[in-house]
Amino acid sequence: MPTWRLTLEYDGTRYRGWQSQKNTERTVQGALLRAARELLGEEATAGGAGRTDAGVHALAQVAHLKARKAMPEGDLVWELNERLPHDVNVLSAETAPPSFHARHDAKSRTYLYRISRRRTAFDKRFVWWVRDKLDVSAMRRASKLLAGRHDFASFCENPDGQESTVVVVEKSEVLDRDDSQEIHFRITASHFLWKMVRRLTGALVEVGRGNLDQTGVEKLLRERSNAPAKWTAPPSGLFLERVDY
């Protein structure tokens, strides 16, 4: 059975996330499967590296696609894109070993969150406009506290439903993008908990506003708290940026 590794980009605004679910009308995985089965047959299966939530986007989601029918990589990309909706696009396809699994084989994932300092006519779906003046230096210092092995239960929706809330964060940084009047939060980890990046972003914004200090961030990493729930950033500014294998 031929297996391909696909790289996709998508605007998640219209979708209930990546993962196909019962009684859910529109998901990115569902759109990919419909296109693949129309092209390659009903036996086609697909899975993604990151289960992005409703409204979250991807610059480079990785998926595996398996089917009985073989096809050259270039033709596969063209034919899938002809069948996919306008806001989902396959960037590339390469033949992969039959055992390749986009999620299980991934070593790390990188997410990017875009915070806008100004109102925008064009990027509303892709940023979080924060009207308050933010102390970017304080946010940058706080972001460095997130690197390493921590219990992120305070930043997880339904932590009791997780097998573990401990995550190893390889890198965490806040970048001041004066050229675009944006602040970027980028974080790389082995995996992420439900709403983890959005709640971390919200906490960093609270640091920037002066409502939370570094000691408060450290305490949230030591002790479970529901406080970050009310700081959850909207999905509009969040992108799955990279998956490494």
N, C-alpha and C positions, 0 to 999 in steps of 0.2 A: 504494500500500500504506500504510494508516494506521500512524503511528508515535506512540508515547506515551513520555513521560518519567515513570517511576514512582519514588516514594520509599517504601522499605520499612524496617521494623524487624524484627529477628529475634534470637532466643536461639540462639546457635551451638553450644550444648552437644552436641546430638545429631548434628551435621553434620560432614562431612569437609571443611568449608570452603565457600566460595561456588562455586568453579569446578567445573563438570561434568567428570568424568574417567572414562576407561574403567575398568571393573571396580571402580568405587567405588559403594557402595550408596546413599549418601545425601548430597546436596549441596543448598545453598539454591537455586542456579540450577536444578538438576534439579527441585526442588519447584515453582518458579515456572513452568518450562516445561511440566510436566505439567498444571498448572492452566490455563495459557494455551492449550494445545493442545486440552484438553477443551472449553474455552469458545469458542475462536476458530478452531480447525482446526489440522491437523498442520503447516501451513506457518509457524506462529508461531515467531519467534525472539526471544531475549532475551540481553542482556549487561549486566554490572555495572561500576560505576566502580572498585570496589576488590575485589581478589581475597583476601578475608579467609581466614585459615588455619583449620584444624580447631579448633573450640572457641571461635573468636572471634565476637563479637557485632556487631550494627549498630544504631545509633539512627536513622541516616538514610542507608542505602545508596541510591544512585541507579542505576536500570537503564533501558535502552531496551527497548521491546517493539514488535515489528513483526508485523503480520498482514494478511491479505486482508480480513477482516471488520471493519467499522467498528462502534463502540459509543460512546455518551456516556461521558464520564469518570467521572461518579458511578456509573453502572451497572457500568462496568468494575471499579472498586474493590470494589463490593459482590460482584459475581459471582466475582472472583478470590479474595477472602477466604473466600467460601463453600466454595471448593475447596482452599484451602491448609491445611496442618497448623496446629495451634494455636500453634506457636512461630515462625511467619512471618506477617507482617501488612503489607499494602499500606496506607500512610498516605494517599497521594494519587496522582493521575494527571492529566497535562495533555498536550494534543496538542503534538507536537513536529515540527519539519521532518523530512522523510524522511532527511536526511543525519545527523541527530543520533546520536551514538555516546557512550554514557555514559562509557566509559573514555578514548577519544581526545580528547574535547572538554573533559574536566575540567582545570581550571587548578591546583587544589590539593585535598588531602585532609587532614582533621584526625582524629587518633586520640586517644582518652582512655583512660588506664590508671588503674584504681581499686585502691589499696592500702589494706587495712583494718588498723587498729591493734588490733582486737579480734576475738575469735571471734564468729561470727554464725550464728544458727539459720536465717536466711532468705536471706542473700545469698551463700552459699558458691560458687554457680555464677558469680557476677558480680564477685568481688573476689579479691585475693591477700592472705591474712592473713599478715602478717609479725610474728612474735612478738617480735623484738628491738626495743629502743627505737631510733628513727631520728632523726638530726639533720636536721630538715627544712630548716633554713637552709643547711646545707652542700649538701643535695640541690638546693636552689633555685639556689645559685650555680653548681653544676656543670651544671645544665640549660641555663643561659644560654650555656655554651661550645658547645653543639650548634647554635646558630643560625648561619646562613651556609652557604657552600659548602664541603663537606668530603668526604673519601673515607671512607665508612662500611664499608669492607671488613671491619674487625674485628667489625662488628656484623651481618654478613650470613651466613646459612647458604649454603654453596657460592658464595663470591664469584667463583671462577674460572669459574663458569657464567653469570655476568652480562656483558652487553655493557659496562656501566660500573657502578662502585660509588660514583660521585660523585653526591651528592644535595644540592639546595639546600633547606635548612630555613628556612622563613619565620619561625617562632616556636616557642619551646620554653619551657615554664614548669612549675614545681611549685607546687601550691597546697595549703595546709594547711586542711582542712575539719574544724575542731574540732566543728562541729555534728553531724557524722555519724561522727566518729572515723576519718576517712579522709584519705589523702594522694592527690591527683590529679596525674598527669603528663599534660600535653596538648602535642601536637606537630603542627605544620602544615608540609607540604612538597609539592613538585610531585608526588612519587611516593615509594614506600617499597620497600626491599629485603626479601627473604624473612627473616622473624623480626627485622627491624631494630628495631621498636619494643619488642618483648619483651626484646631484649638490651640496649637502651638503658635500659629500666626496671630490669633486673637490675643494671646498672652503677651507676645512681643509688642503688639500695638498698644496694649495697656502699659507696658514699660515705656514705650515712646511717648505716651500721653502723660507719664509721671504718676500713674495710679498704682504701679507695681514696680518693686525694685528687684535687684539681683537676689537679695536674701529671700524675697517672696517666691521667686522662680525656683531657687534651690529647695525651699520648703515643699513646693508642689511636687518636686521630684522625690522627696523623702516620704511625704505623707499624702495619702489619698484625700482629694478634695473635689467637690462638685463645682467649685468656683469657675473653672475654665469653660464649663458648659455654656454659661451666659456670654462668653467672649467668642464663641465659635464664629470664625470668619465665613463669609458666604462662599459657595462653591465657584463663583464666577472667576475668581483670580487664580485658581489652582490648575496646574498642568503636570501630568506625568511627563517628565522631560527626557529620561533616559533609563534604560534597563541594561545592566552589565551581566555578562556570563563568564 
